[in-house]
Amino acid sequence: MEKKLYAGNLSYNTTEDDLRQLFSQFGDVESVKLITDKETGRPKGFGFVAMGSEEAAQKAVAELNGTSFMERNITVAEAQPEKP
């Protein structure tokens, strides 16, 4: 069962491929979604990564939260459920 993670404080230059590569060292990455501004199309500095298992997600949070990625200290946590 996949587990969705929040990745925040990302560099505005981060791509979905960058995130996929970063998180794939902890397990299978099911999907990556960077959030962009609807009007400008520019990244907002955060996104979501769906990991293939609970174990991979927990390891990614433990290893990546607070670490430096592309010259930013990123936040990685379990994603909150979407609000309607």
N, CA, C and O atoms as a GROMACS GRO file, in nm:
protein
  336
    1MET      N    1   0.084  -0.118   0.000
    1MET     CA    2   0.000   0.000   0.000
    1MET      C    3   0.088   0.124   0.000
    1MET      O    4   0.182   0.135   0.079
    2GLU      N    5   0.057   0.218  -0.089
    2GLU     CA    6   0.140   0.336  -0.098
    2GLU      C    7   0.114   0.431   0.020
    2GLU      O    8   0.006   0.432   0.079
    3LYS      N    9   0.216   0.510   0.050
    3LYS     CA   10   0.208   0.606   0.159
    3LYS      C   11   0.252   0.742   0.104
    3LYS      O   12   0.361   0.753   0.048
    4LYS      N   13   0.169   0.844   0.121
    4LYS     CA   14   0.198   0.975   0.065
    4LYS      C   15   0.274   1.061   0.165
    4LYS      O   16   0.237   1.069   0.282
    5LEU      N   17   0.382   1.124   0.117
    5LEU     CA   18   0.463   1.212   0.199
    5LEU      C   19   0.458   1.355   0.145
    5LEU      O   20   0.443   1.378   0.026
    6TYR      N   21   0.471   1.450   0.237
    6TYR     CA   22   0.483   1.591   0.204
    6TYR      C   23   0.631   1.627   0.200
    6TYR      O   24   0.706   1.588   0.290
    7ALA      N   25   0.673   1.700   0.099
    7ALA     CA   26   0.810   1.751   0.091
    7ALA      C   27   0.802   1.902   0.076
    7ALA      O   28   0.748   1.952  -0.022
    8GLY      N   29   0.855   1.975   0.175
    8GLY     CA   30   0.844   2.120   0.174
    8GLY      C   31   0.977   2.191   0.184
    8GLY      O   32   1.081   2.129   0.207
    9ASN      N   33   0.972   2.322   0.166
    9ASN     CA   34   1.088   2.410   0.164
    9ASN      C   35   1.185   2.370   0.053
    9ASN      O   36   1.306   2.375   0.069
   10LEU      N   37   1.127   2.330  -0.060
   10LEU     CA   38   1.208   2.288  -0.174
   10LEU      C   39   1.256   2.409  -0.252
   10LEU      O   40   1.191   2.513  -0.255
   11SER      N   41   1.371   2.394  -0.316
   11SER     CA   42   1.421   2.496  -0.407
   11SER      C   43   1.320   2.510  -0.521
   11SER      O   44   1.260   2.412  -0.564
   12TYR      N   45   1.303   2.632  -0.571
   12TYR     CA   46   1.212   2.654  -0.683
   12TYR      C   47   1.266   2.593  -0.812
   12TYR      O   48   1.194   2.585  -0.912
   13ASN      N   49   1.391   2.549  -0.810
   13ASN     CA   50   1.451   2.482  -0.926
   13ASN      C   51   1.433   2.330  -0.923
   13ASN      O   52   1.470   2.262  -1.018
   14THR      N   53   1.376   2.278  -0.815
   14THR     CA   54   1.357   2.134  -0.802
   14THR      C   55   1.257   2.084  -0.906
   14THR      O   56   1.154   2.147  -0.929
   15THR      N   57   1.290   1.971  -0.968
   15THR     CA   58   1.198   1.909  -1.064
   15THR      C   59   1.141   1.781  -1.002
   15THR      O   60   1.190   1.731  -0.901
   16GLU      N   61   1.036   1.728  -1.065
   16GLU     CA   62   0.979   1.602  -1.018
   16GLU      C   63   1.082   1.490  -1.030
   16GLU      O   64   1.084   1.400  -0.946
   17ASP      N   65   1.165   1.494  -1.132
   17ASP     CA   66   1.271   1.393  -1.147
   17ASP      C   67   1.372   1.401  -1.032
   17ASP      O   68   1.420   1.299  -0.984
   18ASP      N   69   1.405   1.525  -0.989
   18ASP     CA   70   1.497   1.542  -0.875
   18ASP      C   71   1.440   1.475  -0.751
   18ASP      O   72   1.511   1.404  -0.680
   19LEU      N   73   1.311   1.499  -0.724
   19LEU     CA   74   1.247   1.440  -0.606
   19LEU      C   75   1.241   1.288  -0.617
   19LEU      O   76   1.267   1.217  -0.521
   20ARG      N   77   1.206   1.239  -0.736
   20ARG     CA   78   1.198   1.094  -0.756
   20ARG      C   79   1.334   1.029  -0.727
   20ARG      O   80   1.340   0.926  -0.660
   21GLN      N   81   1.440   1.089  -0.777
   21GLN     CA   82   1.574   1.036  -0.755
   21GLN      C   83   1.611   1.040  -0.607
   21GLN      O   84   1.668   0.944  -0.555
   22LEU      N   85   1.579   1.149  -0.538
   22LEU     CA   86   1.611   1.162  -0.396
   22LEU      C   87   1.539   1.056  -0.313
   22LEU      O   88   1.601   0.991  -0.229
   23PHE      N   89   1.409   1.039  -0.336
   23PHE     CA   90   1.330   0.947  -0.254
   23PHE      C   91   1.349   0.801  -0.293
   23PHE      O   92   1.324   0.712  -0.211
   24SER      N   93   1.391   0.774  -0.417
   24SER     CA   94   1.403   0.635  -0.462
   24SER      C   95   1.512   0.557  -0.389
   24SER      O   96   1.512   0.434  -0.393
   25GLN      N   97   1.604   0.627  -0.323
   25GLN     CA   98   1.706   0.555  -0.247
   25GLN      C   99   1.649   0.487  -0.122
   25GLN      O  100   1.718   0.408  -0.057
   26PHE      N  101   1.523   0.517  -0.089
   26PHE     CA  102   1.459   0.457   0.030
   26PHE      C  103   1.353   0.354  -0.007
   26PHE      O  104   1.297   0.290   0.081
   27GLY      N  105   1.324   0.338  -0.136
   27GLY     CA  106   1.225   0.240  -0.179
   27GLY      C  107   1.157   0.286  -0.307
   27GLY      O  108   1.195   0.386  -0.368
   28ASP      N  109   1.056   0.208  -0.347
   28ASP     CA  110   0.984   0.239  -0.470
   28ASP      C  111   0.905   0.370  -0.457
   28ASP      O  112   0.835   0.392  -0.358
   29VAL      N  113   0.919   0.455  -0.557
   29VAL     CA  114   0.843   0.580  -0.562
   29VAL      C  115   0.729   0.558  -0.661
   29VAL      O  116   0.753   0.535  -0.780
   30GLU      N  117   0.606   0.566  -0.612
   30GLU     CA  118   0.488   0.544  -0.697
   30GLU      C  119   0.457   0.667  -0.782
   30GLU      O  120   0.425   0.655  -0.900
   31SER      N  121   0.465   0.785  -0.721
   31SER     CA  122   0.436   0.908  -0.795
   31SER      C  123   0.499   1.028  -0.725
   31SER      O  124   0.529   1.024  -0.606
   32VAL      N  125   0.519   1.135  -0.803
   32VAL     CA  126   0.573   1.261  -0.752
   32VAL      C  127   0.488   1.374  -0.810
   32VAL      O  128   0.459   1.374  -0.930
   33LYS      N  129   0.450   1.469  -0.726
   33LYS     CA  130   0.370   1.582  -0.773
   33LYS      C  131   0.422   1.710  -0.708
   33LYS      O  132   0.408   1.729  -0.587
   34LEU      N  133   0.482   1.798  -0.790
   34LEU     CA  134   0.520   1.930  -0.742
   34LEU      C  135   0.402   2.023  -0.758
   34LEU      O  136   0.334   2.019  -0.861
   35ILE      N  137   0.376   2.105  -0.660
   35ILE     CA  138   0.263   2.198  -0.665
   35ILE      C  139   0.311   2.328  -0.729
   35ILE      O  140   0.413   2.385  -0.690
   36THR      N  141   0.234   2.375  -0.827
   36THR     CA  142   0.270   2.498  -0.898
   36THR      C  143   0.157   2.599  -0.886
   36THR      O  144   0.041   2.564  -0.862
   37ASP      N  145   0.193   2.726  -0.904
   37ASP     CA  146   0.096   2.834  -0.905
   37ASP      C  147   0.010   2.822  -1.030
   37ASP      O  148   0.064   2.808  -1.140
   38LYS      N  149  -0.121   2.827  -1.016
   38LYS     CA  150  -0.210   2.808  -1.130
   38LYS      C  151  -0.198   2.920  -1.233
   38LYS      O  152  -0.216   2.896  -1.353
   39GLU      N  153  -0.169   3.040  -1.188
   39GLU     CA  154  -0.162   3.153  -1.281
   39GLU      C  155  -0.027   3.163  -1.351
   39GLU      O  156  -0.021   3.190  -1.471
   40THR      N  157   0.082   3.141  -1.278
   40THR     CA  158   0.215   3.160  -1.336
   40THR      C  159   0.282   3.030  -1.378
   40THR      O  160   0.371   3.031  -1.462
   41GLY      N  161   0.238   2.918  -1.320
   41GLY     CA  162   0.300   2.790  -1.351
   41GLY      C  163   0.431   2.766  -1.276
   41GLY      O  164   0.494   2.661  -1.294
   42ARG      N  165   0.472   2.862  -1.194
   42ARG     CA  166   0.597   2.847  -1.118
   42ARG      C  167   0.575   2.759  -0.996
   42ARG      O  168   0.467   2.759  -0.936
   43PRO      N  169   0.678   2.682  -0.959
   43PRO     CA  170   0.668   2.596  -0.840
   43PRO      C  171   0.645   2.678  -0.713
   43PRO      O  172   0.695   2.790  -0.700
   44LYS      N  173   0.569   2.620  -0.620
   44LYS     CA  174   0.541   2.686  -0.493
   44LYS      C  175   0.638   2.645  -0.383
   44LYS      O  176   0.632   2.697  -0.272
   45GLY      N  177   0.728   2.550  -0.412
   45GLY     CA  178   0.828   2.511  -0.314
   45GLY      C  179   0.790   2.391  -0.229
   45GLY      O  180   0.854   2.362  -0.128
   46PHE      N  181   0.684   2.320  -0.270
   46PHE     CA  182   0.650   2.197  -0.200
   46PHE      C  183   0.583   2.099  -0.295
   46PHE      O  184   0.541   2.135  -0.405
   47GLY      N  185   0.574   1.975  -0.249
   47GLY     CA  186   0.511   1.873  -0.332
   47GLY      C  187   0.482   1.748  -0.251
   47GLY      O  188   0.498   1.746  -0.129
   48PHE      N  189   0.440   1.644  -0.322
   48PHE     CA  190   0.402   1.519  -0.257
   48PHE      C  191   0.467   1.403  -0.328
   48PHE      O  192   0.477   1.400  -0.451
   49VAL      N  193   0.512   1.306  -0.249
   49VAL     CA  194   0.576   1.186  -0.301
   49VAL      C  195   0.503   1.066  -0.244
   49VAL      O  196   0.487   1.054  -0.122
   50ALA      N  197   0.457   0.977  -0.331
   50ALA     CA  198   0.391   0.854  -0.286
   50ALA      C  199   0.493   0.741  -0.290
   50ALA      O  200   0.543   0.705  -0.396
   51MET      N  201   0.522   0.687  -0.173
   51MET     CA  202   0.616   0.576  -0.161
   51MET      C  203   0.540   0.443  -0.170
   51MET      O  204   0.422   0.437  -0.136
   52GLY      N  205   0.608   0.339  -0.217
   52GLY     CA  206   0.544   0.210  -0.239
   52GLY      C  207   0.505   0.135  -0.113
   52GLY      O  208   0.420   0.046  -0.119
   53SER      N  209   0.565   0.168   0.000
   53SER     CA  210   0.533   0.096   0.124
   53SER      C  211   0.546   0.188   0.245
   53SER      O  212   0.612   0.292   0.240
   54GLU      N  213   0.483   0.148   0.352
   54GLU     CA  214   0.491   0.221   0.479
   54GLU      C  215   0.635   0.227   0.529
   54GLU      O  216   0.680   0.331   0.578
   55GLU      N  217   0.707   0.116   0.517
   55GLU     CA  218   0.846   0.110   0.564
   55GLU      C  219   0.935   0.207   0.488
   55GLU      O  220   1.016   0.277   0.549
   56ALA      N  221   0.919   0.212   0.356
   56ALA     CA  222   0.999   0.304   0.275
   56ALA      C  223   0.967   0.449   0.311
   56ALA      O  224   1.056   0.533   0.318
   57ALA      N  225   0.840   0.477   0.335
   57ALA     CA  226   0.799   0.613   0.371
   57ALA      C  227   0.858   0.654   0.505
   57ALA      O  228   0.910   0.765   0.519
   58GLN      N  229   0.852   0.566   0.603
   58GLN     CA  230   0.906   0.597   0.736
   58GLN      C  231   1.057   0.620   0.729
   58GLN      O  232   1.109   0.711   0.794
   59LYS      N  233   1.126   0.539   0.650
   59LYS     CA  234   1.271   0.554   0.637
   59LYS      C  235   1.304   0.687   0.568
   59LYS      O  236   1.397   0.756   0.609
   60ALA      N  237   1.228   0.723   0.465
   60ALA     CA  238   1.251   0.850   0.394
   60ALA      C  239   1.231   0.969   0.488
   60ALA      O  240   1.310   1.063   0.486
   61VAL      N  241   1.126   0.966   0.569
   61VAL     CA  242   1.102   1.074   0.665
   61VAL      C  243   1.218   1.084   0.763
   61VAL      O  244   1.270   1.192   0.789
   62ALA      N  245   1.258   0.970   0.819
   62ALA     CA  246   1.365   0.968   0.919
   62ALA      C  247   1.497   1.018   0.862
   62ALA      O  248   1.571   1.089   0.930
   63GLU      N  249   1.526   0.982   0.738
   63GLU     CA  250   1.656   1.015   0.679
   63GLU      C  251   1.660   1.153   0.613
   63GLU      O  252   1.766   1.216   0.609
   64LEU      N  253   1.547   1.202   0.562
   64LEU     CA  254   1.549   1.325   0.482
   64LEU      C  255   1.501   1.450   0.555
   64LEU      O  256   1.545   1.560   0.521
   65ASN      N  257   1.413   1.437   0.653
   65ASN     CA  258   1.358   1.556   0.719
   65ASN      C  259   1.469   1.638   0.783
   65ASN      O  260   1.547   1.588   0.864
   66GLY      N  261   1.475   1.765   0.745
   66GLY     CA  262   1.575   1.856   0.801
   66GLY      C  263   1.709   1.853   0.732
   66GLY      O  264   1.800   1.924   0.773
   67THR      N  265   1.724   1.771   0.628
   67THR     CA  266   1.852   1.764   0.558
   67THR      C  267   1.859   1.866   0.445
   67THR      O  268   1.757   1.922   0.403
   68SER      N  269   1.978   1.891   0.397
   68SER     CA  270   1.999   1.987   0.290
   68SER      C  271   1.982   1.919   0.154
   68SER      O  272   2.042   1.815   0.127
   69PHE      N  273   1.898   1.979   0.070
   69PHE     CA  274   1.876   1.931  -0.066
   69PHE      C  275   1.866   2.053  -0.156
   69PHE      O  276   1.779   2.137  -0.138
   70MET      N  277   1.955   2.062  -0.253
   70MET     CA  278   1.961   2.176  -0.344
   70MET      C  279   1.970   2.309  -0.267
   70MET      O  280   1.900   2.406  -0.297
   71GLU      N  281   2.057   2.308  -0.166
   71GLU     CA  282   2.088   2.424  -0.084
   71GLU      C  283   1.972   2.474   0.002
   71GLU      O  284   1.970   2.590   0.042
   72ARG      N  285   1.874   2.387   0.031
   72ARG     CA  286   1.762   2.420   0.120
   72ARG      C  287   1.748   2.308   0.222
   72ARG      O  288   1.766   2.192   0.188
   73ASN      N  289   1.715   2.342   0.346
   73ASN     CA  290   1.685   2.241   0.447
   73ASN      C  291   1.539   2.201   0.429
   73ASN      O  292   1.448   2.277   0.463
   74ILE      N  293   1.518   2.082   0.376
   74ILE     CA  294   1.383   2.040   0.341
   74ILE      C  295   1.307   1.980   0.459
   74ILE      O  296   1.367   1.931   0.555
   75THR      N  297   1.176   1.985   0.449
   75THR     CA  298   1.086   1.924   0.546
   75THR      C  299   1.021   1.804   0.478
   75THR      O  300   0.966   1.815   0.368
   76VAL      N  301   1.029   1.689   0.544
   76VAL     CA  302   0.963   1.569   0.491
   76VAL      C  303   0.880   1.511   0.604
   76VAL      O  304   0.931   1.485   0.713
   77ALA      N  305   0.751   1.490   0.576
   77ALA     CA  306   0.659   1.438   0.678
   77ALA      C  307   0.546   1.361   0.610
   77ALA      O  308   0.527   1.370   0.489
   78GLU      N  309   0.473   1.286   0.690
   78GLU     CA  310   0.356   1.217   0.636
   78GLU      C  311   0.255   1.322   0.592
   78GLU      O  312   0.227   1.418   0.664
   79ALA      N  313   0.200   1.304   0.472
   79ALA     CA  314   0.104   1.401   0.418
   79ALA      C  315  -0.029   1.389   0.494
   79ALA      O  316  -0.070   1.279   0.532
   80GLN      N  317  -0.092   1.502   0.514
   80GLN     CA  318  -0.225   1.504   0.575
   80GLN      C  319  -0.329   1.471   0.468
   80GLN      O  320  -0.307   1.501   0.351
   81PRO      N  321  -0.441   1.412   0.506
   81PRO     CA  322  -0.544   1.382   0.407
   81PRO      C  323  -0.595   1.509   0.340
   81PRO      O  324  -0.602   1.615   0.402
   82GLU      N  325  -0.630   1.497   0.211
   82GLU     CA  326  -0.681   1.612   0.139
   82GLU      C  327  -0.815   1.655   0.196
   82GLU      O  328  -0.898   1.572   0.236
   83LYS      N  329  -0.835   1.787   0.200
   83LYS     CA  330  -0.962   1.841   0.247
   83LYS      C  331  -1.053   1.864   0.126
   83LYS      O  332  -1.006   1.906   0.020
   84PRO      N  333  -1.180   1.838   0.141
   84PRO     CA  334  -1.272   1.855   0.026
   84PRO      C  335  -1.284   1.999  -0.018
   84PRO      O  336  -1.357   2.029  -0.113
   0.00000   0.00000   0.00000
